[in-house]
Amino acid sequence: MLKMIMAVSGALLVLFLFAHAAGNLKIFVGATAFDHYAEWLRELGTPLLPHGWFLWLQRTGLLVGIGLHIWAATALTIRAKKARPVKYAHRPKIQGSYAARTMRWGGVIIVLFVIYHILDLTTGTFNPAGGDTDPSARVIEGFAPDRWYVTLFYTLAVVSVGFHLRHGIWSAFRTLGQQTTKGERRAKAVALVLSVVLVAMYLSVPFAVLTGLVG
């Protein structure tokens, strides 16, 4: 059950991440196109839902998904430790990737980033442009050159997502029974490509603003 919750929540989060990243790239078409896209998201579900409710339901679902993912991962870790109560004097070295060893602190960075991201670019609480301006203005002001520390934090968080995603996809393939040598190579390749693509999509926007390509 826990593995199923972790797998389903992880898959939904990955789909959201790619969809959100694709929407962010609208900024390269122009500020008007980006603002129209942002307004379209607010109008989704109307008149069944009040204006803007779809986005807040989506954000709530995102936080719930992250919470379930963390809870399932923590529960599985505790269960694994309880299954190995004996500590050996000469414990063999665990062969794990850098991504696997940094899943925990990477998860913490991601959670903090999601909270900051909403307060910065969604509500405008931490954004110099404020919350009543166009979304494109908040993006441009949020990643302005004099706010390089925001871009640095954004980069750290996105790279953490990349490592997390790479290890998560590879682990998912193993859970599904893919353990042959050839299959593992393919799984690692797919995980690496998807992670690099996602990181590039997300980082392209702040660095475009930072370098003046967008602004």
N, C-alpha and C positions, 0 to 999 in steps of 0.2 A: 504493500500500500504506500509506504513512504517513498519507495523508488518511483512508483507511478506518479505520485504528487510532484516529485522533483522533476521527472521527465516532462510531464504535461506543462507545468508552470515554466520550465526552462524553454520548451518549444514555443509557447505563447510569447514569452519575453523576447526570444530571438526574432520572431515574426514582427513584433512591435518595433524592435530596434531597426530592422531593415526598412520597414514602412516609414518610420519617423525620419531615418536618414535620407530616404529618397525625397521626402517632402522638404527637408532642409535644403536640398540642392536647387530648389526653386529660386533661391536667392541669386543664383548665377544668371537666371533669365531676366531678372530685374526686380526692383523693390515692389513695383506694382503687382507683378505676377505673384510674388511671395505673399503680399498682403491679401490678395484675392484668395489664394490657397488657404491662408490662415482663417479668413472669414468664412470660407466654404466649410471648414472643419467646425466652426461655431454654429453653422446653420444645419449641420447634420442632425437628423431626428426631428426637426421641426415640421409641422406644428405639434406632433405628438409630444415632443419634449420642448421645454422653454429654451430660448436662445442661449447657446453656450453650455447647456447641460451635458451634451454628449462628450465634450472634452473633459469635463470634471468627472464624469462617470469613467471615462477612459483612464484618467490619472489615478482615480481611486482603485480601479482594477489593476493598474500597474503596481501600485504600492502593495496591494493585497497579494499579487503574484510574487513580488519580491519577498514579501514576508513569508509566504508559504514555502518558497524555494529555500530560504535561509533556515526555516524551521525544520524542513525535511532533511536538509544537509546536516544540520546540527544533530538531529535525532539519529541519523544513520551513523555519524561519527561516534556518538556516545555508545550506540549499540555495538559498533565494531570494537571499541576499546573494552567494553564489558565482556566481549567474546574472547578476548586475549588478556586475562587478568594476570598471568604470570610474566614477570619481568626477567629477562635473561641477562646474565652478567655480560655476555658478549653478543649484543644484538647485532644482526647483520645490517649492513648499510642499505637503506631503502633507495632503490633506483627510481627516482621520480623526476619529472621534468620541472623546469622552473615555474611553469604555469601551475602545476599541481601543488607545489610548495607554497605558492602565494595566493591560493584560492581564498583563504580566510581574510587576510588583510585587504585583498583586492575587493572582496565583497563589501567590507566596511567602507572603503573609499567610494564604491559605486553607490551605496545607500546615501552617504553624505552628499555625493554629487547630485543625485536625483532630487533631493530636498533643496539643495542650493539652486539647481537648474530651474525648478519651478518658481522659487522666490525671485530669481533674477530675470528670466526671460518670459515667464508666464504672468506673474502678478506684478512684476516690476519693482518689488520691494527693495532689492539690492541693485537695481539698474539705474544709471544716471538719467536715462530718458523717462523713467517713471512708468506707471502702469497704464496711463491713458493714451499713450502714443501708439503708432503703428508697429506691428510686430517687426518689420524690417528695421525700423529705427532702433528698437531695443537690441536687435542683433548687432547692428553696426556700433552702437554706443557701448554695448556690453563687452565687445571684443576690440575696442579701440586700443591703439598702441600704448597709451598711457595706463591701460589696465592689463598689462602684459601678464601680471600675476594670475588673473582670471583665466587667461588662455593657457598658462602653465598648469593650473589646477585642472582645467578641462582636458588638457592633453594627458595628464597623469591618470585621470579617471577613465578616459576613452581607451588608453593603452591597457589599463587594468581590465576593462571589458573585453578587449581583444584576447588577452591571456586567458581570462575566464571562459570565454566562448570557445577558444581553441581546445582547452582541456575538456570542457563540457561536451563538445561534439564528439571528440575522440572517445570519451567515457561512454557516451550514449551508444556508439557503435559497438563497443565491447559488451555493454549490457544487452544489446540485441543479439549477441552471440557471435560477433565478428572477431575471431581471435586467430585467424591464420596469418602467417607472415605477410603474404601478399595483401590480404585484406587490411591488415594494420597499417601497411604503408599507404594504401589508398585512403584509409580513414584519416590518417595524419595529414595527408596532402589536402584532402577536402577541408578539414578543420582549419588548416593554416591559410588556405586561399580565402575561405569565407571570413576568417578573422581579419586578415589584412585588408580585404575589400571593405569591411564594415568600418575599421579604424580609419582608412583613407577617406571614406565618405563623410564621416563625422568631422575629421580634422581639417578637411578642405575648406570648410566655412570659416572657422575662426582664423585660420592662417591667411585666407583670402582677405579678410577684413584687416588683419594685422599688417599685411604687406601693401594694403591700398588697392588690391585688385577689385574688391567690393567696397563701396562706400559712397 
